[in-house]
Amino acid sequence: MTDSSRGPYLKWLFFVPSCVEPAILDKAMNRPPPPRSTAGWADYDTVVDVLRDATGKASPYLLGERFSAADVVVGASLRWTMKFKLLPELPEFVAYTKRLEERPALRRQIAYDEAYARQTSS
């Protein structure tokens, strides 16, 4: 990617593992967030606000009209963390993940996962 969306693309690719996951772990383990001067992530509420701002925009994807791997990373994280109640099911998150679930590849993966779960639970 060589256009102006390269910076935001890279930001979103690494935001989940470097900011979202540590903030969620801090909250889940009842740890106070580390001082901003010593950690690369913010507190839980700030991370949630950043995600809300990004997913609540009028455009369907993180990079506007353009779907990217960043949507795969952030979308998968939102779906998983909401499922396990690690992030709240905020309207912005729900609407964003629903848009992603309309994509054919994710529909196929969800169907595969459901079939596999039925098969292994028998």
Buried (B, 14 or more C-beta within 10 A) or exposed (E): EEEEBEEBBEBBBEBBEEBBBBBBEBBEEEEEBEEEEEBEBBBBEBBBEBBBEBBEEEEBBBBEEBBBEBBBBBBBBBBEBBEEEBBEEBEBBBEBBEBBEEBEEBEEEEEEEEEEEEEEEE
